């Protein structure tokens, strides 16, 4: 037996031991979490505290703090302030405020950040609207004094905490600067009836003060990856009439001065963080801006709708070499999976990190799709001039349902987009889009072909939009379900029904089919064809089969017919089934497996 004194000593030792274990556990955890250290420029690389090269793979949270009309299918007057004005016209200010509170609450949550980490991304770019952090000039109660708003800082704090929990870098991006930094109005929510950023010294001072405030707040936060100090300036300083977006601007004097002033203000309170600068003309015109004026700085370029070859990034690489500075592709996307895969392979082969745009919107070419609803469709049709004004009740219902649809649990997760960005750039392997188990009566939807590159999982002739390089293209002409080159349209007979459309000569689709026991099947292709000259070929595990039945002609494309392939032997396990179209001009809805024949 122990005396009371001995028991007390033993208890004290246990408390000390538990405290030591707790301390060591937390030290190891936070030591690991903080071991990466601040990102910094090291010659032409971005490195962490250990000196490791850091290749940023990220996504921008476009549409959260700053709505752009196209993300909501709004085709005109797409600045956020105009969208809000029109919402107020439909449902009143009180209900409009309710909508925007729900929008900000639902758009990006910890579940979104957790998902991005699980998918394979290591960074997030936050497009900030200044009006969540400080008042516009015209609303300041005291001229020359900045009022700081809690909302934006609280949102940023929450996002940072979710990033830290996932060991992901957060890059702060001033997407909408006071007054607006360009003539592309939607990007910065600019009201052209008021002084722009470049027309107002007070707006410039407010921009500088905001960055000083942010740097002061986050000076010690190692998971803040950098400060992207002004997004996509696009302003013609020298020739505002002929070069309003500054793509040909020769000097960029006002832009450089503002960025130098911002850098100076940041460095007064924060010596730690990487500063990222963007050129004029949507981020790519650096004439008169370089060389850099800070030893911990990176250049950001933006890349859209051009070819993915060395020529397309030649200017990036030359600037990196000439000025011995890291480069980062701060914004890109809005294209097909083919374009995404090719771009990321090009970038990473040349040690260029990237941030895709955006995470989610009403549309398919992003990881998450926000689903619309009939009442919101009426609102958008009215705004776009193709529909009648909806009633207040319907408009309110549609907008609030849209705000609810922002939650990740209500989003459509486009695994094809994620796969194209994370796996496909360096892999030609194909994977099933869905698990297909074949037996009598099995139906496989034509749109559920395998995941993989064009030429590996499918082949389509029109795969991406290269309009900046002078080559038109659309990728998925139907704009539904998936973001590959394959054309997919929504079937009018059902809201969640889709079919492969606009099939051209030589195109094909592959399906991986799991079979429990080897057997022979009859395969029916369900097609819609206005002509009888189409020709299909079925290739199973490398063996070709031709149908003896004629192409079923359906004058009414809402109807369909079946093309039959008999005695198709599938082996036990995974089978690769390809549907080749030797002569196109029809649509494909499904593959049906039935009528086992032959020996098992």
C-alpha positions in Angstrom: 0.0 0.0 0.0 1.0 3.6 -0.7 0.8 6.4 1.8 -1.1 9.5 1.0 2.2 11.3 0.3 3.3 8.5 -2.1 0.0 8.5 -3.9 0.2 12.3 -4.3 3.8 11.9 -5.7 2.6 9.2 -8.1 -0.3 11.3 -9.3 2.0 14.2 -9.8 4.4 12.1 -11.9 1.5 10.8 -14.0 0.3 14.3 -14.6 3.8 15.4 -15.6 4.1 12.3 -17.9 0.8 13.0 -19.5 1.7 16.7 -19.9 5.0 15.7 -21.5 3.3 13.3 -23.9 0.7 16.0 -24.8 3.5 18.6 -25.3 5.6 16.2 -27.5 2.5 15.2 -29.6 1.5 18.8 -30.2 5.1 19.8 -30.8 5.6 17.1 -33.4 2.3 17.9 -35.0 2.8 21.6 -35.2 6.5 21.2 -35.9 5.5 19.2 -39.0 2.8 21.7 -39.9 5.2 24.6 -39.6 8.2 22.8 -40.9 7.5 24.0 -44.5 8.0 27.6 -43.4 7.3 30.7 -45.4 7.4 30.3 -49.2 10.1 32.5 -50.7 11.8 33.2 -54.0 15.2 31.5 -54.5 16.5 32.4 -57.9 14.0 31.0 -60.4 12.3 28.7 -57.9 9.7 29.1 -55.1 11.0 27.1 -52.1 10.0 26.4 -48.5 12.1 26.8 -45.4 13.9 23.4 -46.0 14.9 24.6 -49.5 12.5 22.2 -51.3 11.2 23.3 -54.6 7.4 24.0 -54.2 5.2 23.5 -57.2 1.9 25.1 -56.4 -1.2 23.2 -57.6 -4.2 25.3 -56.8 -7.7 26.6 -57.5 -9.1 30.1 -57.3 -12.3 30.7 -55.4 -13.9 32.8 -58.1 -17.5 33.8 -57.4 -17.3 33.7 -53.7 -16.4 37.3 -52.5 -16.8 38.6 -56.1 -19.5 37.4 -58.5 -18.8 37.6 -62.2 -21.9 37.5 -64.4 -20.9 34.6 -66.6 -20.6 32.3 -63.6 -24.3 32.9 -63.0 -25.3 32.7 -66.7 -25.8 36.4 -66.7 -24.9 37.7 -70.2 -25.1 41.5 -69.8 -24.5 43.9 -66.9 -22.4 41.3 -65.3 -20.7 43.4 -62.6 -21.6 42.3 -59.1 -23.1 45.7 -58.1 -25.4 45.5 -61.1 -26.5 42.0 -60.3 -27.3 43.1 -56.8 -29.2 46.1 -58.0 -31.3 43.9 -60.2 -31.9 41.4 -57.4 -33.1 44.3 -55.3 -35.5 45.3 -58.1 -37.0 41.9 -58.1 -37.2 41.0 -54.4 -36.3 44.1 -52.4 -33.3 45.1 -50.3 -34.1 43.0 -47.2 -34.4 39.7 -49.2 -31.4 40.6 -51.4 -29.3 41.0 -48.2 -30.6 37.6 -47.1 -29.5 36.1 -50.4 -26.0 37.5 -50.2 -25.5 36.4 -46.6 -26.4 32.9 -47.7 -24.2 33.2 -50.7 -21.1 34.1 -48.7 -21.9 31.5 -46.0 -22.5 28.6 -48.4 -20.0 29.1 -51.3 -16.8 28.0 -49.6 -16.7 25.9 -46.5 -14.3 23.7 -44.7 -15.8 20.7 -46.6 -14.7 22.4 -49.9 -11.1 22.8 -48.6 -11.0 19.3 -47.3 -12.2 18.0 -50.7 -9.6 20.0 -52.6 -6.9 18.5 -50.4 -8.2 15.0 -50.9 -8.3 15.5 -54.7 -4.6 16.5 -54.7 -4.4 20.3 -54.7 -2.0 22.0 -52.3 -3.0 25.6 -52.6 -5.9 28.0 -52.9 -6.1 31.5 -54.4 -8.6 33.8 -52.7 -10.0 36.5 -55.0 -10.9 39.3 -52.6 -13.4 42.1 -53.0 -12.1 45.2 -51.2 -15.7 46.1 -50.1 -15.7 43.2 -47.6 -12.7 44.7 -45.9 -13.2 48.5 -46.1 -15.8 51.0 -47.2 -15.9 52.5 -50.7 -14.6 56.1 -50.7 -18.1 57.6 -51.2 -19.3 55.8 -48.1 -16.5 56.8 -45.7 -17.9 58.9 -42.9 -14.6 60.8 -42.6 -12.8 61.7 -45.7 -9.3 60.3 -45.8 -9.9 57.8 -43.0 -10.4 54.1 -43.7 -13.2 52.2 -42.0 -12.2 48.6 -41.6 -15.0 46.0 -41.9 -14.9 42.7 -39.9 -16.6 40.6 -42.5 -13.8 40.1 -45.0 -11.2 39.6 -42.4 -13.3 37.0 -40.6 -13.9 35.1 -43.8 -10.2 35.1 -44.6 -9.4 33.9 -41.1 -11.8 31.0 -41.4 -10.4 30.0 -44.8 -6.9 30.2 -43.5 -7.8 28.0 -40.6 -9.2 25.4 -43.0 -6.1 25.6 -45.1 -3.8 25.2 -42.1 -5.7 22.1 -41.0 -5.1 20.6 -44.5 -1.5 22.0 -44.8 -2.4 23.9 -47.9 -1.1 27.3 -48.9 -3.5 30.3 -49.2 -2.6 33.0 -51.6 -4.4 36.4 -51.1 -5.4 38.0 -54.4 -6.9 41.5 -54.5 -9.3 40.8 -57.3 -11.5 43.9 -57.0 -9.4 46.9 -55.9 -11.0 50.2 -54.8 -12.5 51.9 -57.9 -11.7 49.0 -60.1 -8.3 48.3 -61.9 -9.5 47.8 -65.5 -11.8 48.3 -68.4 -12.9 44.7 -68.3 -15.6 45.7 -65.8 -16.9 42.4 -64.5 -13.5 41.3 -63.2 -13.2 44.0 -60.6 -16.9 44.9 -60.2 -16.1 48.4 -61.6 -18.7 51.1 -61.8 -17.6 53.3 -64.8 -19.7 56.2 -63.5 -17.2 56.5 -60.5 -13.5 57.3 -60.5 -11.4 54.1 -61.2 -8.4 53.0 -59.3 -6.2 54.9 -61.8 -8.3 58.1 -61.8 -8.2 58.5 -58.0 -5.3 59.0 -55.7 -7.6 58.3 -52.8 -8.5 54.9 -54.2 -4.8 54.1 -54.6 -4.1 55.1 -51.0 -6.9 52.9 -49.8 -5.5 50.0 -51.8 -2.1 50.5 -50.2 -3.6 50.8 -46.8 -5.6 47.6 -47.3 -2.5 45.6 -48.1 -0.7 47.0 -45.1 -3.6 46.0 -42.9 -3.6 42.5 -44.4 0.2 42.1 -44.0 0.0 43.3 -40.5 -2.7 40.7 -39.7 -1.0 37.7 -41.3 2.7 38.5 -40.8 3.3 35.3 -38.8 1.1 33.0 -40.8 3.3 30.5 -42.6 0.4 28.9 -44.6 -0.2 32.2 -46.3 1.7 31.4 -49.5 1.9 34.9 -50.8 0.3 38.3 -51.6 -1.0 38.6 -55.2 -1.3 42.3 -54.9 -3.4 43.3 -57.9 -5.3 41.0 -60.2 -5.4 41.4 -64.0 -4.9 45.2 -64.3 -6.1 46.1 -67.8 -5.8 49.8 -68.5 -4.5 51.9 -71.3 -2.4 54.6 -69.7 -0.7 55.9 -72.8 -3.5 55.3 -75.4 -6.8 54.7 -73.6 -8.9 55.0 -76.8 -7.1 52.4 -79.0 -5.5 50.3 -76.2 -8.1 50.5 -73.4 -7.0 47.2 -71.8 -3.3 48.0 -71.9 -2.1 45.0 -73.9 0.2 47.3 -75.9 1.1 49.7 -73.1 4.8 50.6 -73.5 5.7 51.9 -70.0 3.0 51.0 -67.4 4.3 53.8 -65.1 1.2 54.2 -62.9 0.9 50.4 -62.4 4.5 50.0 -61.4 4.3 53.0 -59.0 1.3 51.5 -57.3 2.8 48.1 -56.9 6.1 49.6 -55.5 4.0 51.6 -53.0 2.1 48.5 -52.0 5.3 46.5 -51.6 6.8 49.2 -49.4 3.8 49.3 -47.2 3.8 45.5 -46.8 7.5 45.4 -46.0 7.0 48.0 -43.2 5.2 45.3 -41.3 6.0 42.0 -43.0 9.4 40.9 -44.1 8.3 37.2 -44.5 5.8 36.7 -47.3 6.3 36.3 -51.0 4.9 39.2 -53.1 3.4 38.3 -56.4 3.0 40.9 -59.1 0.9 40.9 -62.3 1.5 42.8 -65.5 -1.0 44.9 -67.5 -3.2 43.5 -70.2 -4.8 40.9 -67.9 -1.5 40.0 -66.2 0.9 39.5 -69.1 2.3 42.9 -70.2 5.4 43.6 -68.1 6.9 46.4 -70.3 8.4 49.0 -68.0 7.7 47.1 -64.9 10.8 44.8 -64.6 13.4 44.3 -63.1 11.8 43.4 -59.7 12.3 45.8 -56.8 12.1 43.2 -53.9 14.2 40.1 -53.3 11.2 38.0 -52.4 9.0 38.4 -55.4 7.4 36.3 -58.1 5.8 37.1 -61.5 2.2 35.9 -62.2 1.0 35.3 -65.7 -2.5 34.3 -66.9 -3.1 31.9 -69.8 -6.4 31.3 -71.6 -7.6 29.8 -74.9 -4.2 29.4 -76.6 -2.1 26.5 -77.7 -0.3 24.5 -75.0 3.1 24.5 -76.6 6.5 26.1 -75.6 5.7 29.1 -77.8 2.7 29.9 -75.6 4.9 30.3 -72.5 8.0 31.6 -74.2 7.6 35.0 -72.7 7.2 33.5 -69.2 10.4 31.5 -69.5 12.4 34.3 -71.0 11.4 36.7 -68.1 12.3 34.0 -65.6 15.7 33.5 -67.0 16.5 37.2 -67.7 15.5 38.5 -64.2 16.2 35.3 -62.2 12.8 35.3 -60.7 10.1 32.6 -60.1 7.0 32.6 -62.3 3.6 31.3 -61.3 0.5 30.9 -63.5 -1.9 32.6 -61.2 -5.0 32.0 -63.3 -6.1 29.7 -66.1 -8.9 27.3 -67.0 -12.4 27.8 -68.6 -11.7 25.2 -71.3 -12.0 21.5 -71.9 -10.3 18.6 -70.0 -8.0 18.1 -73.0 -6.8 21.7 -72.7 -6.4 21.3 -68.9 -4.3 18.1 -69.2 -2.0 19.6 -71.9 -1.6 22.9 -70.1 -0.6 21.3 -66.8 1.8 18.9 -68.4 3.4 21.8 -70.2 3.6 23.9 -67.0 4.9 21.3 -64.6 7.5 20.1 -67.1 8.8 23.6 -67.0 8.5 23.9 -63.1 5.7 26.4 -63.2 3.0 26.2 -60.5 -0.6 27.0 -61.3 -3.9 28.1 -60.0 -7.0 27.0 -61.9 -10.2 29.2 -62.3 -12.6 28.6 -60.7 -13.6 25.9 -58.2 -17.3 26.1 -58.9 -19.9 27.9 -60.9 -23.1 27.3 -62.9 -21.3 25.3 -65.6 -19.4 22.1 -66.2 -15.8 23.0 -66.9 -14.7 23.2 -63.2 -14.4 20.6 -60.4 -17.7 21.5 -58.9 -20.9 22.5 -60.7 -23.6 24.6 -59.1 -27.0 23.4 -60.3 -29.5 25.9 -61.4 -33.3 25.6 -60.9 -36.4 26.5 -62.9 -37.2 29.7 -60.9 -33.6 30.9 -61.2 -33.6 30.2 -64.9 -36.6 32.5 -65.2 -34.7 35.2 -63.4 -31.7 34.8 -65.7 -33.8 34.7 -68.8 -35.5 38.0 -67.8 -32.1 39.6 -67.1 -30.8 38.3 -70.5 -33.8 39.7 -72.3 -35.3 36.4 -73.4 -38.1 36.0 -70.8 -40.8 37.7 -68.9 -40.2 39.3 -65.5 -40.8 36.7 -62.8 -42.9 37.4 -59.7 -41.3 38.3 -56.4 -42.1 35.0 -54.8 -40.6 32.9 -57.7 -37.5 35.1 -58.0 -36.9 34.9 -54.2 -37.4 31.1 -54.3 -35.0 30.7 -57.3 -32.3 32.8 -55.8 -32.4 31.2 -52.4 -32.4 27.7 -54.0 -29.3 28.8 -56.0 -27.6 29.9 -52.7 -28.4 26.5 -51.2 -27.0 24.8 -54.3 -23.7 26.4 -53.6 -23.0 24.0 -50.7 -20.6 21.3 -51.8 -23.0 18.6 -50.7 -25.4 19.9 -53.3 -22.8 20.4 -56.0 -22.2 18.1 -58.9 -18.6 16.8 -58.5 -17.0 16.5 -62.0 -14.5 13.7 -61.4 -13.5 13.9 -65.1 -12.2 17.5 -64.6 -10.3 16.6 -61.4 -8.8 13.5 -63.1 -7.8 15.6 -66.1 -5.9 18.0 -63.9 -4.3 15.7 -61.3 -3.7 12.3 -62.9 -3.9 12.6 -66.7 -1.1 15.1 -67.3 1.5 12.4 -66.7 -0.5 9.2 -67.2 -2.0 7.6 -70.3 -3.8 4.9 -68.3 -7.6 4.8 -68.5 -10.0 4.2 -65.6 -13.7 3.4 -65.5 -15.9 6.5 -65.1 -18.4 4.2 -63.4 -18.3 0.6 -62.4 -20.0 -1.4 -65.1 -21.0 -5.0 -64.1 -22.3 -6.9 -67.1 -25.1 -9.4 -67.0 -28.4 -10.0 -68.7 -30.3 -6.7 -69.2 -27.3 -4.5 -68.4 -27.6 -1.0 -69.8 -24.5 1.3 -70.0 -25.2 4.9 -70.7 -23.1 6.1 -73.7 -21.9 9.2 -71.7 -20.3 7.0 -69.1 -17.2 6.1 -71.2 -13.8 5.7 -69.4 -11.8 8.5 -67.8 -8.6 9.3 -69.6 -7.0 11.4 -72.3 -8.3 12.0 -75.8 -6.9 9.1 -77.9 -6.8 6.8 -74.8 -10.3 6.7 -73.3 -12.1 8.2 -76.3 -11.3 10.0 -79.5 -12.9 13.2 -80.6 -11.8 15.7 -83.3 -12.9 18.9 -81.7 -11.5 18.9 -78.2 -10.8 22.5 -77.0 -11.1 26.2 -77.5 -7.9 27.7 -79.0 -9.4 31.0 -80.2 -6.5 33.2 -78.9 -4.2 31.2 -81.1 -6.6 31.6 -84.1 -8.2 28.1 -84.1 -11.8 27.9 -83.3 -13.0 25.0 -81.2 -15.6 24.1 -78.6 -14.8 20.8 -77.0 -18.1 19.5 -75.7 -20.6 21.2 -78.0 -23.6 20.2 -75.9 -22.0 21.7 -72.7 -23.5 19.0 -70.5 -22.5 16.2 -68.1 -18.7 16.0 -68.8 -16.0 18.4 -69.9 -14.0 16.2 -72.4 -14.0 16.7 -76.2 -17.0 14.3 -76.5 -20.2 16.2 -77.4 -22.9 15.5 -74.8 -26.4 16.9 -74.8 -29.2 16.8 -72.3 -32.1 14.5 -73.4 -35.4 16.5 -73.3 -37.2 13.4 -72.2 -35.6 13.5 -68.7 -33.8 16.1 -66.6 -30.8 13.9 -65.7 -30.7 12.0 -69.1 -27.9 12.6 -71.6 -26.6 11.3 -74.9 -23.5 11.5 -77.0 -24.2 13.8 -80.0 -22.7 15.2 -83.2 -20.5 12.0 -83.7 -18.1 12.5 -86.6 -16.3 10.0 -88.8 -13.5 8.1 -87.0 -14.5 9.1 -83.4 -14.8 6.4 -80.7 -15.6 5.7 -77.1 -14.2 3.1 -74.7 -15.9 1.4 -71.8 -14.2 -0.8 -69.1 -16.7 -3.6 -68.3 -16.3 -6.1 -65.4 -17.5 -9.6 -66.0 -18.0 -12.2 -63.3 -18.0 -15.2 -65.7 -16.8 -15.4 -69.3 -19.8 -15.6 -71.7 -21.1 -14.4 -75.1 -23.5 -11.6 -75.3 -25.6 -9.7 -77.8 -24.8 -6.0 -77.7 -27.4 -3.4 -78.9 -26.3 0.2 -79.5 -29.2 2.5 -79.0 -28.8 5.2 -81.6 -30.6 8.2 -83.1 -29.8 8.6 -86.8 -31.5 10.6 -89.6 -29.4 8.7 -92.2 -28.8 5.1 -93.1 -25.2 5.5 -94.2 -23.7 5.5 -90.7 -21.3 2.7 -89.8 -20.3 1.4 -86.4 -17.6 -1.1 -85.4 -17.4 -2.8 -82.0 -13.9 -3.6 -80.8 -13.7 -5.9 -77.7 -10.3 -6.5 -76.2 -8.7 -5.7 -79.5 -11.0 -7.9 -81.6 -13.3 -6.2 -84.2 -17.0 -7.0 -84.7 -19.3 -5.8 -87.5 -23.1 -5.6 -87.2 -25.1 -7.4 -89.8 -28.2 -5.3 -89.1 -28.9 -2.1 -90.9 -28.6 1.3 -89.3 -32.0 2.2 -87.9 -33.2 5.5 -89.3 -35.3 7.7 -87.0 -36.7 10.8 -88.6 -37.9 12.1 -85.2 -34.6 12.4 -83.3 -36.6 12.0 -80.0 -37.0 8.4 -81.1 -34.2 5.8 -81.4 -33.4 2.4 -82.8 -31.0 -0.5 -82.0 -28.0 -1.7 -83.9 -27.3 -5.3 -83.0 -23.9 -7.1 -82.5 -24.2 -10.8 -81.9 -21.9 -13.4 -80.2 -19.7 -10.8 -78.5 -17.5 -12.8 -76.1 -16.4 -11.1 -72.8 -13.8 -12.7 -70.7 -13.8 -12.9 -66.9 -12.6 -9.7 -65.3 -12.0 -6.3 -67.0 -12.9 -6.0 -70.7 -12.2 -3.0 -72.9 -15.1 -2.3 -75.2 -14.7 0.4 -77.8 -17.5 1.7 -80.0 -15.9 3.0 -83.3 -17.9 5.2 -85.6 -16.5 4.8 -89.1 -19.2 6.9 -90.7 -20.7 9.6 -88.4 -23.8 11.7 -88.4 -25.8 10.2 -85.6 -26.2 10.2 -81.8 -25.5 7.4 -79.3 -27.6 7.0 -76.1 -26.7 3.6 -74.6 -25.2 0.1 -74.9 -27.4 -2.9 -73.9 -26.1 -6.3 -73.1 -28.5 -9.3 -73.4 -29.2 -12.8 -74.5 -26.1 -14.8 -73.4 -25.2 -17.3 -76.0 -22.5 -19.9 -76.4 -20.6 -21.7 -73.7 -19.5 -20.1 -70.4 
